[in-house]
């Protein structure tokens, strides 16, 4: 991103920011931008974390050893033909 701007471009941006906002407002502006980026990253992590946890919540919990489970019936090939192609 900054590789195309170069040093003269960065110096020009700093001078322009000083003229627009003044030297007293720049630290406040920098803090606000930093907070915004931090909140964005935290929100993105939350969304990614929810996606990772969603399959875990939908899985059935394991049965205790005392609970017996009957084997699932085998589906015929006719039932498999009715599925939509992947």
Rosetta blueprint (number, residue, H / E / L):
1 X L
2 X H
3 X H
4 X H
5 X L
6 X H
7 X H
8 X H
9 X H
10 X H
11 X H
12 X H
13 X H
14 X H
15 X H
16 X H
17 X H
18 X H
19 X H
20 X H
21 X H
22 X L
23 X H
24 X H
25 X H
26 X H
27 X H
28 X H
29 X H
30 X H
31 X H
32 X H
33 X H
34 X H
35 X H
36 X H
37 X H
38 X H
39 X H
40 X H
41 X H
42 X H
43 X H
44 X H
45 X H
46 X H
47 X H
48 X H
49 X H
50 X H
51 X H
52 X H
53 X H
54 X H
55 X H
56 X H
57 X H
58 X H
59 X L
60 X L
61 X L
62 X L
63 X L
64 X L
65 X L
66 X L
67 X L
68 X L
69 X L
70 X L
71 X L
72 X L
73 X L
74 X L
75 X L
76 X L
77 X H
78 X H
79 X H
80 X H
81 X H
82 X L
83 X L
84 X L
85 X L
86 X L
